[in-house]
Amino acid sequence: MPTGALTLDYFDISQDRYSEMNYETNIMYKNKFGDFSVDGMVGGNVRKNSYSALSMGTQGGLSSPNYFDIAASISRPTVGRSYEKKTVNSVLGKASIGWRDLLFVEGTLRNDWSSALPSQSNSYLYPSLSTSFIFTELVKTSWLTYGKLRASFASVGSDLGAHALNLAIGNGSFYGTNPSATIGNQFKGGGIKPALTKAYEFGVELRLFKKIGLDVTYYQNNNTDQILGIDVTPASGFSTAQINAGNIQSKGIEITLSGKPIETRNFSWDVTLNWAKNQNSIKELAPGINTYLYATNRYDTRLEHRVGGEWGTYYGRKWRTDPTTGQTLIDATGQPLYDINVPIGNVLPKFTGGMFNSFKYKSFDLTFGIDFQSGGLFYSETRNFNTGAGLSQETVGKNDKGNDWRDYPGAYTTAGGNTGAGGIRIPGIFANGALAGKENNRYISARAYWYTARQRDASNVLLDGSYVKLREIRFGYTIPSSALKSLPFVKSANIGFMVQNAWLIWATAKKWGVDPSELETFYREGGQLSSTRQFGINLRASF
């Protein structure tokens, strides 16, 4: 940063080095005995990863204008140093047995030893077994041209990143002229063992009338001993502790339907539809722990995993209602009462899906993809700030008297109702006092409503993630082979005009200026900029 800019002049340098070396050996065997075929392999692998980084930057400006050197730092320079080294040793094997090209059974077995885990528990073994049966090789019909059943089981182990078991030590704040050191905020006792995932899958593939394809898959995964950082009392000197925890189960179904509805000499249409539904549940965490806090947002909105509940449930504030009438309970100032830690909904969608189309007419082609999602909550910082600051269109309106609610409400009386012109009256009944049970007649200012009352209900900031989107579209032209004669090394070429992020067709959150298909994380929108649409020309060639 040069001298004379809006911020202090500044200079920094950095260097990053990363390498991965793999040493692998395999012995393979393949043979056929009558109706049986055998294909096998045993081998070993050594993977070595290393990473180092060094960065330095000036602080407090430069001692001489435009003197770009770390030695020119007025205050003590900042220094960052990272070093990682990790080795994973593996032995593995695979065997596949087939019978008459219609029944296959395949198994794998692998064992890893990771330097990122404690030496007493750094070994983890994970097998898999799968089978498939092409039943149309035995049953021939005119309408079913292909049919396969499949089933599989797989167990997969996982470790940590390099040095993740070690307490982090970093530079602390100065005490006068004396430097200090800090340690990380996570307690790491070193008793970690590998995480393990067990997956079961069953599926069927069908081909009907040589034009329609159907693929249905059901799966269930059990994730055990996941390595988590749970909250601990600050009195311990740490904010979290590293543990192995629980059993998180996910199960679902995926359906894919493909076909070619139209096919003539000059025109064809290919289409693929897919739909998926997934459900995750928390079977258990660690002994004595029933809740794992995944993330927090403003105004008590918390993303938690609770034993016996669904993975990724949002909890937050909710306006309190009368158990008899269901009406909102109002305090003496006209503000709603509210409860905290109320389950609002799940962050995961009810289902997802998409459609891909490909049209061809002579040398022209048109392809486009649409995807969609139903349900799934996310926290929106955009709506929070826009409503709280009165910047969004929804904060402009008229109250039930027909007056601009941005005008100050003025005084009110207990018998004749509000005598002011503006303000907002929240429908409900008084909760306490002499007016308990009577209809609310208090008008509060627009700021008190949007900045205070609405923040007492998580529905103001937890939005529905449903959407339908035209993700990408491309219109292309296949160049005639006669035009490519001057380029003998080019066999074929297609040039096309494409648009990405083409059109957010529909979304519940669209009216608040949020695109739920472009979230920073799956559970939170942190104040996204307006979506951009990309245009381009694409050339595809084969040689």
VEXRO-802634 format. One record per residue (C-alpha): residue in one letter; x, y, z. Coordinates in steps of 0.1 Angstrom, whole numbers, plus 5000, padded with zeros to 4 digits. Each point is the difference from the previous one (the first is absolute). Layout:
<fibas>
AXYZ ...
</fibas>
This chain:
<fibas>
M500050005000 P501750334989 T500550305021 G497150254997 A497249754997 L496950005023 T501649745023 L503549985015 D502749924975 Y500849635003 F502249724986 D499949635004 I501649694986 S498949635001 Q501249664988 D498049684999 R501349654991 Y497949694997 S501049654988 E498449664999 M502049694992 N498449664994 Y501949674999 E497849724988 T500449644989 N497449764987 I499849634991 M497049924978 Y498549674989 K497349934973 N498849674987 K496949814988 F498949655010 G497049884979 D497050215010 F502050185027 S502350304998 V502450125026 D501750345003 G502150085031 M502650245012 V502250055032 G502250295006 G501450275022 N500350375001 V502050265019 R498750364999 K502150285013 N498650355002 S501950315011 Y499250375001 S501950305012 A499150374999 L501850325011 S498550345000 M501150345013 G498450344999 T500750355012 Q498050175028 G499450375007 G501150124966 L503550024984 S502950195015 S500650174966 P497450074973 N499849734974 Y502949815016 F498649654995 D501949775023 I499249815032 A502850195017 A498150324994 S497149905023 I499550275027 S498549755025 R501049645005 P499249814968 T497449724999 V501449664993 G498149694991 R501649654998 S498349674992 Y501449664996 E498249674994 K501249654994 K497849694997 T500649644989 V497449734993 N501149644994 S497549774983 V499649644990 L497049914978 G498449724980 K497249954976 A498349694986 S497249974975 I498249684989 G497649984971 W497749734988 R498849994963 D500250384999 L496850035019 L500949955037 F503050195016 V501350015035 E502850245009 G501850065033 T502750245012 L502150025031 R502350295011 N501950095031 D501550345006 W502550125026 S499950375004 S502650225017 A497350265008 L498449765026 P501449885033 S502549724996 Q497949765021 S497050054977 N501350114967 S499049684981 Y496649964984 L498649724978 Y497150044977 P498549744977 S497350024973 L497949744982 S497750054970 T498049784977 S498050054969 F497649774980 I499050074964 F496849815000 T499050084964 E502749764990 L497749735012 V496650164993 K499550134965 T497050234994 S499250254972 W499350295024 L502849955025 T503350024981 Y502350035030 G499649935038 K502549995028 L499849965037 R502950125022 A500850015037 S503150115018 F501650065034 A503050225007 S501850115031 V502350304997 G502350145026 S501450355002 D502650185020 L500950375008 G502150264983 A503750035008 H500850095036 A496350035009 L500749825033 N502550265011 L499250315020 A500650314979 I502550255012 G499950354986 N501350355007 G498050185027 S499650375008 F502950205014 Y500350085037 G501850334996 T503149904980 N499849635010 P498649764975 S497749725010 A498749674987 T496549854998 I498749654996 G496949904981 N496550015014 Q499349634994 F501149745025 K501649704983 G500549705023 G501549784973 G497549715005 I498550044965 K499349704978 P499049984963 A496650104990 L498049734982 T497250004974 K498049694992 A497950034968 Y497349764987 E498550044965 F497449824980 G499050094964 V498349894968 E500750114964 L497549954973 R499950074963 L496550014985 F499149984963 K503650104992 K499150365007 I499350045037 G502549965027 L499149975037 D502649995029 V498749985036 T502449995030 Y499449975037 Y502850065024 Q500850025037 N503250145016 N501049975036 N502850255010 T501649905033 D502850145021 Q499950334981 I502850235012 L498350315014 G500750305021 I497450035028 D499550305023 V501549995035 T500050235029 P502450304996 A501249925035 S502049724985 G502150254981 F498549884966 S496950074981 T499749664983 A501349655004 Q500949754972 I498149675003 N498749704981 A496250025001 G496949814992 N498149844972 I498550224973 Q497749814976 S499150124965 K497649824977 G498350094968 I498949914965 E501250134966 I498049954968 T501350074965 L497749984969 S501550044965 G498649974965 K499950104964 P496450114995 I500650114964 E502549864975 T499750064962 R502550044972 N500550375006 F498850065036 S500549845034 W499250085036 D501849845029 V498950075036 T501149895034 L498150065033 N501349945035 W498450025034 A501649945034 K498850005036 N502349975030 Q499449985038 N502750035027 S499449915036 I502250015031 K500049665016 E502550085027 L502850245009 A502649965028 P499149875034 G498250275020 I499750224969 N496650044983 T500650324980 Y502750114976 L500150364990 Y500950034963 A499750374994 T498550325015 N498650314983 R498550335013 Y497050025023 D500349655015 T499749814968 R501949685006 L500749704977 E500249695022 H500149634999 R498049845028 V499849635009 G496749864988 G499450284975 E501050094965 W503450114990 G500350384995 T496950135018 Y499750385004 Y498950135034 G499250365007 R497650265014 K496249974994 W497250235009 R498149865029 T496449904994 D497049955023 P499549625003 T496250044999 T499450254971 G503349974982 Q500350384999 T503350185005 L500650115036 I500950385003 D501650185029 A498950345013 T502250194975 G498549834970 Q503049774994 P499449624996 L501249775027 Y502349724987 D501549675009 I503649894993 N501549674989 V496949914980 P500549744971 I499350194968 G500949754972 N502749804983 V502850144979 L499949704976 P497550024971 K497049764998 F501149904965 T502250114972 G500149934963 G500750124965 M499349964963 F502550004971 N498850044964 S501849964967 F498450094967 K501749944966 Y498750124966 K502449924971 S503250195009 F498550205028 D499749905036 L498550155031 T500749885036 F498850135033 G499849895036 I497550095027 D500449915037 F497750045029 Q499849975038 S497049985023 G500350125036 G503150045021 L500550305023 F502950244998 Y501050315020 S499950324980 E502150305010 T498650194971 R496550005013 N501250065035 F501850324992 N497550124973 T497049975024 G501850125031 A501350314982 G496850074980 L501749954966 S497849744985 Q496750064983 E498049795025 T500850265027 V497850264981 G496249975004 K496950125017 N498549895033 D496449885006 K498950365002 G501250074965 N502950225012 D503749974992 W501449795028 R503350184998 D498450305016 Y500450025037 P497149835017 G499350275026 A498149955033 Y497549725007 T497149955024 T498949685016 A496350054992 G499750184966 G503049844983 N503150174985 T499550374992 G503350034980 A500249994963 G502849754992 G501649705015 I499349634998 R497649805022 I500949635004 P496849794999 G499749825033 I498850025036 F501550155031 A501849745022 N499950165035 G498550275021 A496550154999 L499849964963 A501049634999 G498049824973 K498950314983 E500950094964 N503350194996 N499450374993 R503650125003 Y501750144969 I503849995000 S502450194977 A501149844967 R503649975014 A498749835032 Y498149754979 W502749924974 Y503050045022 T498749855032 A496749814996 R501149824968 Q503349895016 R498049825026 D498849764974 A502549784981 S497850004969 N501350354993 V503549864993 L499549634994 L498849974964 D498749724978 G502649874976 S497649884973 Y500850104964 V499849904964 K503050124978 L501049994964 R503749935008 E501550004965 I499050014964 R502049954968 F499250044963 G502549844977 Y500849934964 T502049714986 I502450124974 P499849794968 S502949774993 S500550164966 A500950335018 L502649825020 K502049864970 S502650265005 L500649875035 P500649634995 F500949955037 V496550115011 K497449724996 S496950205012 A499250345015 N497050165016 I499750375009 G497350135024 F498750295019 M499549935037 V498450175030 Q500849895036 N497850095030 A497450084974 W496850055020 L498749965035 I496549904989 W498549985034 A501150025036 T498250075033 A502950235011 K500250184966 K497750285012 W502550085027 G502950034975 V501649675009 D500949714976 P499849685021 S501849804974 E503250215005 L500549995038 E503550045015 T499349705021 F497249755000 Y498450165031 R500850374998 E499950304976 G502350275013 G498950304979 Q500649884965 L500550234971 S497649994971 S500549694979 T501950034968 R499149854966 Q502949884978 F499950004962 G502649834979 I500949834967 N501149645002 L501949794975 R500149625002 A502449814977 S501249644997 F503349914985 
</fibas>
